[in-house]
Amino acid sequence: MTRKVVVVGAGVVGAACAFHAASAGLDVTVTDRGPVGAGTTSRGEGNVLLSDKAPGPELALARLSRTLWDEAGQELGPDTLELEAKGGLVVASGVENLAALQEFAARQETAGVRVERVDRVRDLEPHLAPDIPGGVHYPQDAQVQPVLAAAALLRAAVGRGARFHPGEVAGAVT
Ligand SMILES: Cc1cc2nc3c(=O)[nH]c(=O)nc-3n(C[C@H](O)[C@H](O)[C@H](O)COP(=O)(O)OP(=O)(O)OC[C@H]3O[C@@H](n4cnc5c(N)ncnc54)[C@H](O)[C@@H]3O)c2cc1C
């Protein structure tokens, strides 16, 4: 028997759940009371960051998420998500902060994150203040366009058999 899944909300989270559930062969129904991606998703910047996560469950989740975005980009086409693997640069505002940043990055590296120590930060970002002492480049940091991503994931879910029903889910389950 095919398991049935109901996803309430077609934001980026609901659309991603629908995409992966439909890809796994589940019987998926998605509903939303408004336009696709018009909730918090429409306000998000779409950063997919490893750089700001300390080793632990959140970083592990972010690493998995980063892999899943790459896979979705390959399956759906990076342009449909505006997936851009542009990397991130974190800089230290003073020498005293640089040691802490580098120590944090070393722990992230041990946890599997790619990190690159940068001494000449203005080679990467020429508009930085000249007295910035250094930073760390995170080549895996990326960005998606959240509304496009939600729409593309939902479209792909529908292509894999999911149904989309506009409407509000109301009432309590007793
Ligand atoms: C300014 C800002 C910047 C951000 N930047 C980032 C970032 O760079 N990187 C990052 O990872 N995250 C970022 N976030 C967070 C990110 O945007 C949210 O975590 C994400 O959009 C949540 O998606 P969602 O699908 O859970 O929620 P939503 O996008 O809010 O989707 C929920 C949907 O459910 C629907 N709904 C709700 N109740 C019902 C109901 N009863 N019946 C039917 N439909 C219903 C709504 O209409 C809505 O479409 C940012 C957030 C903000 C505000």
The ligand as a Tripos MOL2 file, in Angstrom:
@<TRIPOS>MOLECULE
LIG
   53    58     1     0     0
SMALL
NO_CHARGES

@<TRIPOS>ATOM
      1 C1         14.4740   38.3460    6.2850 C.3       1 LIG1
      2 C2         14.6830   36.8460    6.2730 C.ar      1 LIG1
      3 C3         15.8480   36.3350    5.7390 C.ar      1 LIG1
      4 C4         16.0790   34.9620    5.7430 C.ar      1 LIG1
      5 N1         17.2100   34.4560    5.1750 N.ar      1 LIG1
      6 C5         17.4420   33.1250    5.1810 C.ar      1 LIG1
      7 C6         18.6110   32.5940    4.5830 C.ar      1 LIG1
      8 O1         19.4380   33.3120    4.0450 O.2       1 LIG1
      9 N2         18.7860   31.2340    4.6130 N.ar      1 LIG1
     10 C7         17.8720   30.4000    5.2190 C.ar      1 LIG1
     11 O2         18.0910   29.1690    5.2200 O.2       1 LIG1
     12 N3         16.7480   30.8850    5.7830 N.ar      1 LIG1
     13 C8         16.5170   32.2110    5.7760 C.ar      1 LIG1
     14 N4         15.3800   32.7010    6.3360 N.ar      1 LIG1
     15 C9         14.4410   31.7520    6.9160 C.3       1 LIG1
     16 C10        13.6240   31.0950    5.7920 C.3       1 LIG1
     17 O3         13.1190   32.0860    4.9170 O.3       1 LIG1
     18 C11        12.4910   30.2620    6.4120 C.3       1 LIG1
     19 O4         13.0480   29.3210    7.3140 O.3       1 LIG1
     20 C12        11.7060   29.5080    5.3550 C.3       1 LIG1
     21 O5         11.2610   30.3510    4.3140 O.3       1 LIG1
     22 C13        10.5120   28.8100    6.0080 C.3       1 LIG1
     23 O6          9.8260   28.1510    4.9770 O.3       1 LIG1
     24 P1          8.4690   27.4130    5.2780 P.3       1 LIG1
     25 O7          8.0970   26.6910    4.0310 O.co2     1 LIG1
     26 O8          8.6000   26.6180    6.5530 O.co2     1 LIG1
     27 O9          7.4460   28.5760    5.6720 O.3       1 LIG1
     28 P2          6.5790   29.6330    4.6950 P.3       1 LIG1
     29 O10         7.4220   30.0540    3.5650 O.co2     1 LIG1
     30 O11         6.0630   30.6160    5.6490 O.co2     1 LIG1
     31 O12         5.4840   28.6730    4.1520 O.3       1 LIG1
     32 C14         4.3850   28.2790    4.9340 C.3       1 LIG1
     33 C15         3.2110   28.2010    3.9960 C.3       1 LIG1
     34 O13         2.1530   27.5740    4.6940 O.3       1 LIG1
     35 C16         0.9690   28.1890    4.2950 C.3       1 LIG1
     36 N5         -0.0060   27.9440    5.3810 N.ar      1 LIG1
     37 C17         0.1530   28.2490    6.6810 C.ar      1 LIG1
     38 N6         -0.9220   27.8340    7.3730 N.ar      1 LIG1
     39 C18        -1.7600   27.2610    6.4910 C.ar      1 LIG1
     40 C19        -3.0390   26.6480    6.6030 C.ar      1 LIG1
     41 N7         -3.6690   26.5480    7.7820 N.pl3     1 LIG1
     42 N8         -3.6020   26.1320    5.4950 N.ar      1 LIG1
     43 C20        -2.9830   26.2290    4.2820 C.ar      1 LIG1
     44 N9         -1.7780   26.8240    4.1100 N.ar      1 LIG1
     45 C21        -1.1800   27.3200    5.2130 C.ar      1 LIG1
     46 C22         1.3110   29.6630    4.1050 C.3       1 LIG1
     47 O14         0.4140   30.2910    3.2050 O.3       1 LIG1
     48 C23         2.7180   29.5620    3.5400 C.3       1 LIG1
     49 O15         2.7770   29.6290    2.1150 O.3       1 LIG1
     50 C24        15.1170   34.0710    6.3160 C.ar      1 LIG1
     51 C25        13.9340   34.6090    6.8310 C.ar      1 LIG1
     52 C26        13.7200   35.9730    6.8110 C.ar      1 LIG1
     53 C27        12.4120   36.5120    7.3540 C.3       1 LIG1
@<TRIPOS>BOND
     1     1     2 1
     2     2     3 ar
     3     2    52 ar
     4     3     4 ar
     5     4     5 ar
     6     4    50 ar
     7     5     6 ar
     8     6     7 ar
     9     6    13 1
    10     7     8 2
    11     7     9 ar
    12     9    10 ar
    13    10    11 2
    14    10    12 ar
    15    12    13 ar
    16    13    14 ar
    17    14    15 1
    18    14    50 ar
    19    15    16 1
    20    16    17 1
    21    16    18 1
    22    18    19 1
    23    18    20 1
    24    20    21 1
    25    20    22 1
    26    22    23 1
    27    23    24 1
    28    24    25 2
    29    24    26 1
    30    24    27 1
    31    27    28 1
    32    28    29 2
    33    28    30 1
    34    28    31 1
    35    31    32 1
    36    32    33 1
    37    33    34 1
    38    33    48 1
    39    34    35 1
    40    35    36 1
    41    35    46 1
    42    36    37 ar
    43    36    45 ar
    44    37    38 ar
    45    38    39 ar
    46    39    40 ar
    47    39    45 ar
    48    40    41 1
    49    40    42 ar
    50    42    43 ar
    51    43    44 ar
    52    44    45 ar
    53    46    47 1
    54    46    48 1
    55    48    49 1
    56    50    51 ar
    57    51    52 ar
    58    52    53 1
@<TRIPOS>SUBSTRUCTURE
     1 LIG1         1 GROUP 0 **** ****
